[in-house]
């Protein structure tokens, strides 16, 4: 069996679950159980440690990772309270990236369909999990029903550790299957109770099932169990912790965060069975697993940035390995710059608590690291160590930014994007404006509110025009002529070009076929630049031009009046003439799209795709009751698709799309699009 170290340990627990299940209240209850707070704060009163941002209070929901630290004996546990709204799922992914264990919270009233999306995030991150069934004392609580729903969601690894003694107003306590004891809910926490006679047989069967699931993880314990020898609950917890870290068991506990029922037992359990999880990184091009060893070389990774109006920029980071002191100097592996640690703190809600030294597994708050970004790795010396590349998030919708002061607005948005990597910013050449890629409508609303409150910037959103393009209908020749005489040096240039259509997704081609110096060599580049500028400006319909091969065949120049500007203009004139002469075809991008959905929603998803002018290429079965649909979908039809898919699949659907090819756009689509000329 594994023997635990007696040295102090530091681990991180991420509280994950859909909105409304009581994660923030559970964090408060855990802090009280550990003696870190005298009484729990209330979400309704805005007195909790986390969720105190003005926007979080306004929307009555966590919108970013909240941090708190408690002690259990000599051990430190950092609690990460995560949002439960789909628009802010990126925060959950960042918390899971640094967590040693997930405390997955569900409500005793039921497990809605969108809970599966949150469980999938935990499963895909590979983080060991403990399930807490909250609000056991609430109306309509139904533990047996919830347990059945959890078994369907989690699978055979689910391992209930407790049987509740009543639910709703009859909730009196629980039976601890490991200890084979009953506990009552009291004002001071759990107190020894009496096992009801009606539960003796059920408890015996449930305990036997749990013990069989645990002892398979240890040969010696298996032999003792088969010999009917007594197994101590502490050694059972030890083996169960190892099985949990290997993903072979998902323990289930019960209680009530608001009343503190079962929370002390949960805290003890977390401290006993939560082990430090190795962190994968890239070293010299190879993926390596770094153990949370306090005696190893120091490695620190940033996972959150806070721009505080009083303190300034705060970088929240995990100590992956080694130790960290308040005057250390580390090197950022991305920039190569040395970064001095100016004081060391732990973040408890919004309070910076000074810390003498941090060890592997601790989460720390660092100030004055202005060049450190989310994901950056800080090391001692010159070590080639980088984080794994995060999976790109597919935005649910994109909106053009409308504001009065473009420079101030862009600066403010980039400041917000420092804190929130799921906020995408880009300059769109079709919209001719800054475009925000967001994870949902609430995400956009919160961005708008924060811009107003923190930067005094008023902003509104407008749907960006869908990108359409033009290409020439057929090959044609044309001439571009520039001839101006205004006294002194004039402007003279003549170019003759052949324009041919090619595959629109391919880069445009420029062929220099001039012989005899009809166009001097120093002006060839100017002709090319003029053609390229005309393509970007747009064809006869005002859309960017793609899919051309332009051959410069001939031209004329003047020894005095020719110039780069003249030949650039001539190239532009020649291309526009060719497009007018041959006519253009309006094109739209068609996206190769993969949509992953639960099986029960497949029919609705296929019907919806058909309404979007999609061509379904095929379907294939995926893991755990999901189907992947491959389809070719016009880009215009994917506007807001992320939101619609989320709604039709109970939050479980997701998709990825990339440009596959161009196709001729329907006339109605072309008429409704916005020109760029």
C-alpha positions as CSV (number, residue, x, y, z in Angstrom):
1,X,0.0,0.0,0.0
2,X,1.0,3.6,-0.5
3,X,2.4,5.3,2.5
4,X,1.6,9.0,2.8
5,X,4.3,11.6,3.6
6,X,4.1,13.4,6.9
7,X,5.3,16.6,5.3
8,X,2.9,19.5,4.7
9,X,1.1,19.2,1.3
10,X,-0.4,21.8,-1.0
11,X,-3.2,20.8,-3.4
12,X,-5.8,22.6,-5.5
13,X,-9.5,21.7,-5.7
14,X,-11.7,23.0,-8.5
15,X,-15.4,23.3,-7.7
16,X,-17.3,22.5,-11.0
17,X,-20.9,22.2,-11.9
18,X,-23.7,24.0,-13.7
19,X,-25.0,27.3,-12.4
20,X,-27.3,27.2,-9.4
21,X,-26.1,24.0,-7.7
22,X,-24.4,25.9,-4.9
23,X,-20.7,25.9,-5.6
24,X,-20.0,29.3,-4.1
25,X,-22.0,28.4,-1.0
26,X,-20.1,25.1,-0.7
27,X,-16.8,27.0,-0.8
28,X,-18.1,29.2,2.0
29,X,-19.1,26.2,4.0
30,X,-15.7,24.5,3.5
31,X,-14.0,27.7,4.7
32,X,-16.1,27.7,7.9
33,X,-15.5,24.0,8.5
34,X,-11.8,24.6,8.2
35,X,-11.9,27.5,10.7
36,X,-10.9,30.0,8.0
37,X,-14.2,32.0,8.4
38,X,-16.4,32.5,11.4
39,X,-19.6,32.3,9.4
40,X,-20.5,31.7,5.8
41,X,-21.3,34.5,3.4
42,X,-24.5,34.5,1.5
43,X,-24.7,34.8,-2.3
44,X,-28.0,36.8,-2.0
45,X,-26.3,39.4,0.3
46,X,-23.1,39.7,-1.7
47,X,-21.1,38.7,1.3
48,X,-19.3,35.7,-0.1
49,X,-15.5,35.5,-0.6
50,X,-15.9,34.8,-4.3
51,X,-18.4,36.2,-6.8
52,X,-18.1,39.8,-5.6
53,X,-17.3,41.4,-8.9
54,X,-20.1,44.0,-9.7
55,X,-21.1,42.1,-12.8
56,X,-21.3,38.8,-10.8
57,X,-23.5,40.4,-8.3
58,X,-25.7,41.9,-11.0
59,X,-26.1,38.6,-12.7
60,X,-26.2,36.5,-9.5
61,X,-23.6,34.1,-10.9
62,X,-19.8,33.5,-10.9
63,X,-18.3,34.8,-14.1
64,X,-14.6,34.0,-13.5
65,X,-12.4,31.8,-11.3
66,X,-12.7,32.7,-7.6
67,X,-9.9,31.7,-5.2
68,X,-9.7,30.9,-1.5
69,X,-7.2,29.1,0.7
70,X,-7.8,27.0,3.8
71,X,-5.7,24.7,6.0
72,X,-6.4,21.2,7.2
73,X,-3.8,20.6,9.8
74,X,-0.5,21.4,8.2
75,X,-1.9,21.0,4.7
76,X,-3.0,23.8,2.4
77,X,-6.0,23.4,0.0
78,X,-6.6,26.1,-2.6
79,X,-10.3,26.2,-3.7
80,X,-11.1,27.4,-7.2
81,X,-14.8,28.4,-7.5
82,X,-15.7,28.2,-11.3
83,X,-18.6,29.6,-13.3
84,X,-21.5,27.4,-14.2
85,X,-22.7,29.3,-17.2
86,X,-21.7,28.0,-20.7
87,X,-20.5,31.4,-21.8
88,X,-17.7,31.3,-19.3
89,X,-16.6,27.7,-19.7
90,X,-13.1,28.8,-20.6
91,X,-12.6,29.7,-17.0
92,X,-13.5,26.2,-16.0
93,X,-10.9,24.8,-18.4
94,X,-8.2,27.0,-16.9
95,X,-9.1,25.9,-13.4
96,X,-9.1,22.2,-14.5
97,X,-5.7,22.7,-16.0
98,X,-4.2,23.4,-12.6
99,X,-6.5,21.4,-10.3
100,X,-5.4,18.2,-8.5
101,X,-8.9,17.1,-7.9
102,X,-12.4,18.2,-9.1
103,X,-15.2,18.7,-6.6
104,X,-18.1,18.1,-9.0
105,X,-21.3,19.6,-7.5
106,X,-24.9,18.6,-8.4
107,X,-28.2,19.4,-6.7
108,X,-30.3,16.7,-5.0
109,X,-33.3,18.0,-6.9
110,X,-32.0,16.5,-10.2
111,X,-29.3,16.3,-12.8
112,X,-30.3,18.4,-15.9
113,X,-29.1,17.5,-19.3
114,X,-26.6,20.3,-19.6
115,X,-24.7,18.8,-16.5
116,X,-23.2,16.4,-19.0
117,X,-21.3,19.3,-20.7
118,X,-19.6,20.1,-17.4
119,X,-18.8,16.5,-16.6
120,X,-17.3,16.1,-20.1
121,X,-14.9,19.0,-19.4
122,X,-13.7,17.3,-16.2
123,X,-13.4,13.9,-17.9
124,X,-11.5,15.2,-20.9
125,X,-9.1,17.1,-18.6
126,X,-8.3,13.9,-16.9
127,X,-8.6,15.3,-13.4
128,X,-9.7,13.0,-10.6
129,X,-13.1,13.8,-9.2
130,X,-15.3,13.7,-6.1
131,X,-19.1,14.2,-6.5
132,X,-21.0,16.2,-3.9
133,X,-24.8,15.9,-3.9
134,X,-25.8,19.3,-2.5
135,X,-29.1,20.6,-1.0
136,X,-30.1,17.3,0.4
137,X,-32.4,19.2,2.8
138,X,-34.2,21.2,0.0
139,X,-37.7,20.6,-1.2
140,X,-38.1,18.0,-4.0
141,X,-34.7,16.5,-3.1
142,X,-34.6,12.9,-4.5
143,X,-31.3,11.2,-3.8
144,X,-32.1,7.9,-5.4
145,X,-33.2,9.5,-8.6
146,X,-30.1,11.7,-8.7
147,X,-27.8,8.7,-8.0
148,X,-29.4,6.9,-11.0
149,X,-28.8,10.0,-13.2
150,X,-25.2,10.2,-12.0
151,X,-24.6,6.5,-12.8
152,X,-25.8,7.1,-16.3
153,X,-23.6,10.2,-16.6
154,X,-20.4,8.9,-15.0
155,X,-20.6,5.2,-15.6
156,X,-19.5,2.2,-13.5
157,X,-16.7,4.1,-11.8
158,X,-19.2,5.9,-9.6
159,X,-18.8,4.9,-6.0
160,X,-21.3,6.2,-3.4
161,X,-19.5,6.6,0.0
162,X,-22.6,7.7,1.9
163,X,-26.3,6.9,2.3
164,X,-28.5,9.8,3.3
165,X,-30.7,9.5,6.4
166,X,-33.8,11.2,4.9
167,X,-34.1,14.0,2.4
168,X,-35.9,17.3,2.3
169,X,-37.3,18.4,5.6
170,X,-36.5,14.8,6.9
171,X,-32.8,15.0,6.2
172,X,-31.2,13.9,9.5
173,X,-27.7,12.7,8.6
174,X,-25.9,10.0,6.6
175,X,-24.3,6.7,6.9
176,X,-20.6,6.6,6.2
177,X,-20.0,3.4,4.3
178,X,-16.2,3.4,4.9
179,X,-16.5,3.8,8.6
180,X,-19.7,1.7,8.8
181,X,-21.2,4.4,11.1
182,X,-24.1,6.7,11.1
183,X,-23.8,10.5,11.6
184,X,-26.4,13.1,12.4
185,X,-26.6,16.7,11.1
186,X,-26.1,19.1,14.0
187,X,-25.3,22.8,14.5
188,X,-21.7,21.9,15.1
189,X,-21.4,19.6,12.1
190,X,-21.7,15.9,11.9
191,X,-22.2,14.0,15.2
192,X,-22.3,10.2,15.8
193,X,-25.8,8.9,15.3
194,X,-27.7,5.6,15.3
195,X,-28.1,3.4,12.3
196,X,-31.9,3.0,11.6
197,X,-33.0,-0.6,11.6
198,X,-34.6,-0.1,8.2
199,X,-31.2,0.7,6.6
200,X,-29.1,-2.1,8.1
201,X,-29.5,-4.5,5.2
202,X,-29.2,-1.8,2.5
203,X,-26.1,-0.4,4.2
204,X,-24.5,-3.8,4.4
205,X,-25.0,-4.4,0.7
206,X,-23.8,-1.0,-0.3
207,X,-20.7,-1.2,1.9
208,X,-19.9,-4.6,0.5
209,X,-20.1,-3.3,-3.0
210,X,-17.9,-0.3,-2.1
211,X,-15.3,-2.4,-0.4
212,X,-15.1,-4.8,-3.4
213,X,-14.5,-1.8,-5.7
214,X,-11.7,-0.5,-3.4
215,X,-9.8,-3.7,-2.4
216,X,-9.1,-4.6,-6.1
217,X,-6.6,-1.8,-6.0
218,X,-4.3,-3.5,-3.5
219,X,-3.4,-7.2,-3.5
220,X,-2.7,-7.5,0.2
221,X,-6.0,-5.8,1.1
222,X,-7.8,-8.1,-1.3
223,X,-6.4,-11.2,0.5
224,X,-7.4,-9.8,3.9
225,X,-10.9,-9.0,2.6
226,X,-11.4,-12.5,1.2
227,X,-10.2,-13.8,4.6
228,X,-12.9,-11.7,6.2
229,X,-10.3,-9.6,8.1
230,X,-11.3,-6.2,9.4
231,X,-10.2,-3.3,7.1
232,X,-9.6,0.1,8.8
233,X,-11.4,3.0,7.2
234,X,-8.2,5.1,7.0
235,X,-6.4,2.5,4.9
236,X,-9.5,2.1,2.8
237,X,-9.4,5.9,2.2
238,X,-5.8,5.6,1.2
239,X,-6.3,3.0,-1.5
240,X,-9.5,4.8,-2.6
241,X,-7.4,8.0,-3.1
242,X,-5.0,6.1,-5.4
243,X,-7.9,4.6,-7.4
244,X,-9.5,8.0,-7.7
245,X,-6.2,9.5,-9.0
246,X,-6.1,6.7,-11.6
247,X,-9.7,7.4,-12.7
248,X,-11.0,4.1,-11.5
249,X,-13.3,5.4,-8.8
250,X,-15.4,8.6,-8.5
251,X,-16.6,8.9,-4.9
252,X,-20.0,10.4,-4.1
253,X,-20.8,12.3,-0.9
254,X,-23.9,14.1,0.3
255,X,-24.9,17.1,2.3
256,X,-26.1,20.7,2.4
257,X,-23.8,23.7,1.8
258,X,-26.2,26.2,3.2
259,X,-26.6,24.4,6.5
260,X,-23.1,22.9,6.6
261,X,-24.4,19.4,6.6
262,X,-21.8,16.8,5.6
263,X,-19.2,19.5,4.8
264,X,-16.8,18.7,7.6
265,X,-16.7,15.1,6.5
266,X,-16.2,16.2,2.8
267,X,-13.3,18.4,3.8
268,X,-11.6,15.6,5.7
269,X,-12.2,13.3,2.8
270,X,-10.6,15.7,0.3
271,X,-7.5,16.2,2.5
272,X,-7.1,12.4,2.9
273,X,-7.7,11.2,-0.6
274,X,-6.7,14.1,-2.9
275,X,-3.2,13.5,-4.3
276,X,-1.0,16.0,-6.2
277,X,-1.4,15.5,-10.0
278,X,1.6,15.6,-12.4
279,X,1.4,18.4,-14.9
280,X,2.2,17.8,-18.5
281,X,4.4,20.3,-20.4
282,X,6.6,20.5,-23.4
283,X,10.4,20.3,-22.9
284,X,12.7,20.5,-25.9
285,X,9.8,19.4,-28.1
286,X,8.8,16.4,-26.0
287,X,5.9,16.1,-23.6
288,X,7.0,15.5,-20.1
289,X,5.1,15.1,-16.8
290,X,6.3,17.2,-13.9
291,X,5.7,15.8,-10.5
292,X,4.5,18.2,-7.8
293,X,7.8,17.8,-5.9
294,X,8.7,20.7,-3.5
295,X,12.4,19.6,-3.7
296,X,12.6,19.7,-7.5
297,X,13.6,22.7,-9.7
298,X,11.2,25.6,-9.4
299,X,8.6,25.8,-12.2
300,X,5.7,28.3,-12.0
301,X,2.8,28.6,-14.5
302,X,0.4,31.6,-14.8
303,X,-3.3,30.7,-15.3
304,X,-5.2,33.9,-14.5
305,X,-4.6,37.7,-14.8
306,X,-6.5,40.3,-12.8
307,X,-6.2,44.0,-13.5
308,X,-7.0,45.6,-10.2
309,X,-7.7,49.4,-10.1
310,X,-5.7,49.8,-6.8
311,X,-3.1,47.0,-6.8
312,X,-2.5,47.0,-10.6
313,X,-1.9,43.9,-12.6
314,X,-2.0,40.6,-10.6
315,X,-0.8,37.3,-12.0
316,X,-2.3,34.2,-10.4
317,X,0.0,31.2,-10.8
318,X,0.5,27.7,-9.7
319,X,3.7,26.4,-8.3
320,X,4.1,23.3,-10.4
321,X,7.3,22.1,-8.7
322,X,9.9,23.3,-6.3
323,X,9.5,26.3,-4.0
324,X,9.0,30.0,-4.4
325,X,10.0,32.9,-2.1
326,X,9.1,36.6,-2.2
327,X,12.5,37.8,-3.6
328,X,13.1,35.1,-6.2
329,X,14.1,35.9,-9.8
330,X,12.6,33.6,-12.5
331,X,12.8,33.5,-16.3
332,X,9.7,33.6,-18.6
333,X,10.3,30.8,-21.2
334,X,8.1,32.7,-23.7
335,X,10.0,36.0,-23.7
336,X,13.3,35.0,-22.2
337,X,13.1,37.9,-19.8
338,X,13.9,37.6,-16.1
339,X,11.0,38.4,-13.8
340,X,11.6,39.5,-10.2
341,X,9.0,38.3,-7.7
342,X,8.0,41.4,-5.7
343,X,6.4,39.8,-2.7
344,X,4.4,36.6,-2.4
345,X,0.7,36.4,-1.7
346,X,-2.2,34.0,-1.6
347,X,-5.5,35.3,-2.9
348,X,-8.5,34.7,-0.6
349,X,-11.5,36.2,-2.4
350,X,-10.2,39.7,-3.2
351,X,-7.8,39.9,-0.3
352,X,-4.0,39.5,-0.8
353,X,-2.6,37.4,2.1
354,X,1.2,37.6,2.5
355,X,3.0,34.3,2.2
356,X,6.6,33.6,3.2
357,X,7.2,30.7,0.9
358,X,5.1,28.6,-1.5
359,X,5.7,25.0,-2.3
360,X,4.6,22.8,-5.2
361,X,0.8,22.7,-5.4
362,X,0.3,26.2,-4.0
363,X,-1.6,28.9,-5.9
364,X,0.0,32.3,-5.5
365,X,-0.7,35.9,-6.5
366,X,2.2,37.9,-8.0
367,X,2.3,41.6,-8.7
368,X,4.4,43.8,-11.1
369,X,4.8,41.1,-13.7
370,X,3.7,43.2,-16.5
371,X,5.0,41.0,-19.3
372,X,3.6,37.7,-18.0
373,X,0.5,36.4,-19.8
374,X,-1.9,33.5,-19.1
375,X,-0.1,30.3,-19.9
376,X,3.4,31.6,-19.4
377,X,5.9,29.3,-17.6
378,X,8.5,30.8,-15.2
379,X,11.6,28.8,-14.4
380,X,14.8,29.2,-12.5
381,X,17.7,29.6,-15.0
382,X,17.4,28.9,-18.7
383,X,15.1,25.8,-19.0
384,X,13.3,25.1,-22.3
385,X,9.8,24.4,-20.8
386,X,6.5,25.4,-22.5
387,X,2.8,24.7,-21.7
388,X,0.8,22.4,-23.9
389,X,-1.1,24.3,-26.5
390,X,-4.7,24.8,-25.4
391,X,-7.5,23.5,-27.6
392,X,-8.9,26.5,-29.5
393,X,-12.4,27.6,-28.4
394,X,-15.0,27.9,-31.1
395,X,-16.9,31.2,-30.5
396,X,-20.7,31.1,-30.3
397,X,-21.1,34.4,-32.1
398,X,-19.1,37.3,-33.5
399,X,-20.1,41.0,-33.4
400,X,-18.6,44.2,-34.8
401,X,-17.7,46.8,-32.3
402,X,-19.4,50.2,-32.5
403,X,-17.9,53.0,-30.4
404,X,-16.8,56.7,-30.6
405,X,-13.1,56.5,-29.6
406,X,-11.6,53.7,-31.6
407,X,-8.1,53.9,-30.0
408,X,-9.5,54.0,-26.4
409,X,-11.9,51.2,-27.2
410,X,-9.3,48.9,-28.7
411,X,-7.0,49.5,-25.7
412,X,-9.8,48.7,-23.2
413,X,-10.8,45.5,-25.1
414,X,-7.2,44.3,-25.2
415,X,-7.0,44.8,-21.4
416,X,-10.1,42.7,-21.0
417,X,-8.7,40.0,-23.3
418,X,-5.6,39.8,-21.1
419,X,-7.9,38.6,-18.3
420,X,-10.2,36.5,-20.5
421,X,-8.5,34.4,-23.3
422,X,-11.9,33.3,-24.5
423,X,-12.6,36.8,-25.7
424,X,-11.3,37.0,-29.3
425,X,-10.4,40.3,-31.0
426,X,-9.6,40.7,-34.7
427,X,-9.7,43.4,-37.4
428,X,-12.2,42.2,-40.0
429,X,-11.5,43.5,-43.5
430,X,-15.1,42.9,-44.6
431,X,-16.6,44.7,-41.6
432,X,-13.8,47.3,-41.7
433,X,-13.9,47.3,-37.9
434,X,-12.8,45.5,-34.8
435,X,-14.8,42.3,-34.3
436,X,-15.3,40.5,-31.0
437,X,-15.5,36.7,-31.0
438,X,-17.6,35.8,-27.9
439,X,-18.8,32.7,-26.2
440,X,-22.4,33.9,-26.0
441,X,-24.8,36.8,-25.5
442,X,-24.2,37.0,-21.8
443,X,-20.5,37.1,-22.4
444,X,-21.0,40.0,-24.7
445,X,-23.2,41.8,-22.2
446,X,-20.6,41.3,-19.4
447,X,-17.9,42.7,-21.7
448,X,-20.1,45.7,-22.4
449,X,-20.7,46.3,-18.7
450,X,-17.0,46.0,-17.8
451,X,-16.0,48.4,-20.5
452,X,-18.4,51.0,-19.1
453,X,-17.5,50.5,-15.4
454,X,-13.8,50.0,-15.6
455,X,-12.7,52.1,-18.6
456,X,-15.6,54.5,-19.0
457,X,-16.1,53.3,-22.6
458,X,-19.5,53.0,-24.1
459,X,-19.8,50.4,-26.8
460,X,-22.6,48.7,-28.8
461,X,-22.5,45.7,-31.1
462,X,-23.6,45.2,-34.7
463,X,-23.7,42.0,-36.7
464,X,-20.7,41.9,-38.9
465,X,-21.3,41.4,-42.6
466,X,-20.7,37.9,-43.8
467,X,-17.6,37.7,-46.1
468,X,-18.5,37.3,-49.8
469,X,-16.0,37.4,-52.6
470,X,-15.8,37.8,-56.4
471,X,-13.8,36.0,-59.1
472,X,-13.6,36.5,-62.8
473,X,-16.0,34.6,-65.0
474,X,-13.6,33.8,-67.8
475,X,-10.1,34.5,-69.0
476,X,-9.7,37.9,-70.6
477,X,-7.1,40.4,-71.7
478,X,-7.1,44.1,-70.7
479,X,-5.0,47.2,-70.7
480,X,-4.2,49.7,-68.0
481,X,-3.1,53.1,-69.2
482,X,-2.0,56.1,-67.2
483,X,-1.1,59.3,-69.0
484,X,-1.0,62.7,-67.2
485,X,0.9,65.9,-68.2
486,X,0.6,68.8,-65.7
487,X,3.9,70.6,-66.4
488,X,7.3,69.3,-65.4
489,X,7.4,65.5,-64.9
490,X,4.1,63.7,-65.9
491,X,2.8,60.3,-65.2
492,X,3.0,57.6,-67.9
493,X,2.5,53.8,-67.8
494,X,0.9,51.2,-69.9
495,X,0.4,47.5,-68.9
496,X,-1.2,44.6,-70.8
497,X,-2.4,41.7,-68.7
498,X,-4.1,38.3,-69.1
499,X,-6.5,37.5,-66.2
500,X,-7.6,33.8,-65.7
501,X,-9.7,32.2,-63.0
502,X,-8.1,29.6,-60.7
503,X,-9.2,27.7,-57.6
504,X,-10.5,30.4,-55.3
505,X,-8.9,28.9,-52.1
506,X,-5.5,29.1,-53.7
507,X,-3.3,32.2,-53.3
508,X,-3.6,34.5,-56.3
509,X,-0.8,34.2,-58.9
510,X,1.3,36.8,-60.6
511,X,3.3,35.8,-63.7
512,X,5.9,38.1,-65.2
513,X,6.0,37.3,-69.0
514,X,7.4,40.6,-70.1
515,X,10.2,40.4,-72.7
516,X,12.5,43.0,-74.1
517,X,12.1,45.4,-71.2
518,X,8.7,46.8,-72.3
519,X,8.0,47.2,-68.6
520,X,11.3,48.1,-66.8
521,X,12.3,45.6,-64.1
522,X,12.1,48.2,-61.3
523,X,8.4,48.7,-62.0
524,X,7.3,45.0,-62.1
525,X,6.7,45.0,-58.3
526,X,4.6,48.2,-58.6
527,X,2.3,46.6,-61.2
528,X,1.9,43.6,-58.9
529,X,1.1,45.8,-55.9
530,X,-1.5,47.8,-57.9
531,X,-3.3,44.6,-58.9
532,X,-3.2,43.3,-55.4
533,X,-4.6,46.6,-54.1
534,X,-7.5,46.5,-56.6
535,X,-8.3,42.9,-55.6
536,X,-8.6,44.0,-51.9
537,X,-10.7,47.0,-52.8
538,X,-13.2,44.8,-54.5
539,X,-14.7,43.9,-57.9
540,X,-17.7,45.4,-59.6
541,X,-20.0,44.2,-56.7
542,X,-17.6,45.6,-54.1
543,X,-16.4,42.3,-52.7
544,X,-12.7,41.2,-52.3
545,X,-11.5,39.4,-55.4
546,X,-10.0,35.9,-55.2
547,X,-9.0,33.1,-57.5
548,X,-7.0,34.9,-60.1
549,X,-3.9,34.3,-62.2
550,X,-2.6,37.5,-63.7
551,X,0.0,37.5,-66.4
552,X,1.8,40.7,-67.2
553,X,2.5,40.3,-70.9
554,X,3.5,43.7,-72.2
555,X,3.5,47.4,-71.6
556,X,5.1,50.7,-72.3
557,X,7.2,53.2,-70.3
558,X,8.7,56.7,-70.6
559,X,12.2,57.5,-69.7
560,X,11.2,60.7,-67.8
561,X,7.5,60.4,-66.9
562,X,7.3,56.8,-65.8
563,X,7.3,56.0,-62.0
564,X,6.4,53.3,-59.6
565,X,3.2,55.2,-58.7
566,X,2.2,55.3,-62.4
567,X,2.7,51.6,-63.0
568,X,0.9,50.7,-59.7
569,X,-2.1,52.7,-60.9
570,X,-1.9,51.2,-64.3
571,X,-1.9,47.7,-62.8
572,X,-5.0,48.6,-60.8
573,X,-6.8,50.1,-63.8
574,X,-6.0,47.0,-65.9
575,X,-7.5,44.6,-63.4
576,X,-10.6,46.6,-62.9
577,X,-11.1,46.7,-66.7
578,X,-10.7,43.0,-67.0
579,X,-13.3,42.3,-64.3
580,X,-15.8,44.7,-65.9
581,X,-15.2,43.2,-69.3
582,X,-15.5,39.5,-68.4
583,X,-17.9,40.0,-65.4
584,X,-17.6,38.3,-62.0
585,X,-19.1,35.5,-60.0
586,X,-20.2,36.1,-56.4
587,X,-18.7,33.5,-54.1
588,X,-19.3,32.4,-50.5
589,X,-17.0,30.3,-48.3
590,X,-18.2,26.8,-47.5
591,X,-17.0,25.4,-44.2
592,X,-16.1,21.8,-43.5
593,X,-18.0,21.4,-40.2
594,X,-17.9,18.7,-37.6
595,X,-20.8,18.8,-35.1
596,X,-20.6,16.5,-32.1
597,X,-24.1,16.0,-30.4
598,X,-25.8,13.6,-28.0
599,X,-27.7,10.9,-29.9
600,X,-31.1,12.0,-28.6
601,X,-30.7,15.3,-30.4
602,X,-29.4,14.0,-33.8
603,X,-32.7,14.3,-35.6
604,X,-33.2,18.0,-34.6
605,X,-29.6,18.8,-35.5
606,X,-29.9,17.3,-39.0
607,X,-33.1,19.1,-39.6
608,X,-31.5,22.4,-38.5
609,X,-28.5,21.8,-40.7
610,X,-30.8,21.2,-43.7
611,X,-32.4,24.6,-43.1
612,X,-29.0,26.2,-43.2
613,X,-28.3,25.0,-46.8
614,X,-25.8,22.4,-45.4
615,X,-24.9,19.2,-47.2
616,X,-24.4,16.4,-44.7
617,X,-21.3,14.3,-45.8
618,X,-21.7,11.6,-43.2
619,X,-22.2,10.6,-39.6
620,X,-20.2,8.4,-37.3
621,X,-20.7,7.1,-33.8
622,X,-18.6,8.7,-31.1
623,X,-18.0,7.7,-27.5
624,X,-20.6,7.6,-24.8
625,X,-23.9,8.2,-26.7
626,X,-22.6,10.9,-29.1
627,X,-22.7,11.2,-32.8
628,X,-20.4,13.3,-35.0
629,X,-22.0,14.9,-38.1
630,X,-19.7,16.0,-40.9
631,X,-21.3,18.6,-43.2
632,X,-20.4,21.3,-45.7
633,X,-22.1,24.5,-44.5
634,X,-22.1,28.0,-46.1
635,X,-20.3,30.4,-43.8
636,X,-23.3,32.7,-43.7
637,X,-25.4,29.9,-42.2
638,X,-23.1,29.5,-39.2
639,X,-23.8,33.0,-37.8
640,X,-25.0,32.3,-34.2
641,X,-24.9,28.6,-34.9
642,X,-23.0,28.0,-31.6
643,X,-25.9,29.5,-29.6
644,X,-28.6,27.6,-31.5
645,X,-26.7,24.3,-31.2
646,X,-26.2,24.8,-27.5
647,X,-30.0,25.3,-27.1
648,X,-31.0,22.3,-29.2
649,X,-28.6,19.9,-27.4
650,X,-29.0,20.9,-23.8
651,X,-25.6,22.6,-23.8
652,X,-23.8,19.4,-24.9
653,X,-23.3,20.1,-28.6
654,X,-20.1,21.6,-30.0
655,X,-18.7,22.1,-33.4
656,X,-15.5,23.0,-35.3
657,X,-15.4,24.6,-38.8
658,X,-12.7,25.4,-41.3
659,X,-12.8,26.8,-44.8
660,X,-13.2,24.0,-47.3
661,X,-13.9,25.7,-50.6
662,X,-15.7,28.5,-52.3
663,X,-19.1,28.1,-54.1
664,X,-21.3,30.5,-56.1
665,X,-23.5,32.3,-53.7
666,X,-27.3,32.4,-54.2
667,X,-28.5,35.7,-55.6
668,X,-30.6,36.5,-52.5
669,X,-27.5,36.0,-50.3
670,X,-25.4,38.2,-52.5
671,X,-28.0,41.0,-52.4
672,X,-28.2,40.9,-48.6
673,X,-24.5,41.1,-48.0
674,X,-22.6,44.2,-47.3
675,X,-20.1,45.6,-49.9
676,X,-16.6,46.7,-48.8
677,X,-16.0,49.2,-51.7
